[in-house]
Every structure is written in structure tokens, then in C-alpha cells.
Amino acid sequence: MTHTLQNTEIRTWFERDRMHVELVHADSDATIVEWWDKEVSEAIEDGFLNPSDYHGSAVEYANEIGLK
């Protein structure tokens, strides 16, 4: 299955020193991939997540590594 902006949703949550970015299937709410706290910062630094486009970059990442 190829992930797209239309068949996925991005959920983000930021509060003080806590961060969460999660890509889910739009029809089932099942998690495709998620990052917590330091993982979010590392994914941004490594170029896997783009803070100006979390949704698009998470979809690209999920497709690139073959997540279902």
C-alpha cells in the first residue's frame, strides 16, 4: 500500500519538553509510524521529518522504508 496525503493523517503534539508526531491510516486510525520526544528532534536533524511539512515528510518516510 502506498501512503498518500489523502489516505493518512498526521497528529502532532508539542508541550514544553515533550514532542509527538504520528502518522496514522485515515480510515482506521492505526499507527503507521510515530516519533516521541528526542526521536522527533533526531528525525528532523537527520532530514526524515520537515517541521514545515510534517505530514508530507512522514508520508515520504513511510513509503521510503516500506511501512504498511
C-alpha positions as CSV (number, residue, x, y, z in Angstrom):
1,M,0.0,0.0,0.0
2,T,1.3,3.4,-0.9
3,H,0.6,6.1,1.7
4,T,-0.6,9.5,0.4
5,L,-1.8,12.7,2.0
6,Q,-5.3,11.6,1.2
7,N,-5.3,8.2,3.0
8,T,-3.3,9.3,6.0
9,E,-3.5,11.8,8.8
10,I,-0.7,13.5,10.8
11,R,-1.1,14.0,14.5
12,T,1.3,16.3,16.3
13,W,1.6,17.3,20.0
14,F,4.1,19.7,21.5
15,E,4.2,20.8,25.1
16,R,7.3,22.2,26.8
17,D,9.9,19.5,26.6
18,R,7.5,16.8,25.1
19,M,7.0,16.2,21.4
20,H,5.0,13.7,19.4
21,V,4.5,13.2,15.7
22,E,2.3,10.3,14.5
23,L,1.2,9.2,11.0
24,V,-2.0,7.2,11.0
25,H,-4.2,5.5,8.4
26,A,-7.2,7.9,7.9
27,D,-9.8,5.1,7.7
28,S,-8.7,3.1,10.8
29,D,-6.6,5.4,13.0
30,A,-3.9,2.6,13.0
31,T,-0.5,4.0,13.6
32,I,1.9,3.8,10.6
33,V,4.9,5.4,12.3
34,E,5.4,7.7,15.3
35,W,8.2,9.6,16.9
36,W,8.4,10.8,20.6
37,D,10.4,13.5,22.2
38,K,14.1,13.1,21.3
39,E,13.2,10.9,18.3
40,V,11.3,13.9,16.8
41,S,14.4,16.1,17.1
42,E,16.6,13.4,15.7
43,A,14.3,12.8,12.7
44,I,14.3,16.5,11.9
45,E,18.1,16.7,12.2
46,D,18.5,13.6,10.0
47,G,16.2,15.1,7.4
48,F,13.4,12.5,7.8
49,L,10.9,15.0,9.2
50,N,10.3,18.5,7.9
51,P,8.8,20.8,10.6
52,S,7.2,22.9,7.9
53,D,5.5,19.8,6.4
54,Y,5.3,17.0,9.0
55,H,2.5,15.2,7.0
56,G,4.3,15.2,3.6
57,S,7.7,14.2,5.1
58,A,6.2,11.5,7.3
59,V,4.3,10.0,4.3
60,E,7.5,10.1,2.2
61,Y,9.5,8.4,5.1
62,A,6.8,5.7,5.5
63,N,6.8,4.9,1.8
64,E,10.6,5.0,1.5
65,I,11.2,2.3,4.2
66,G,8.1,0.3,3.2
67,L,5.9,0.7,6.2
68,K,2.4,-0.8,5.9
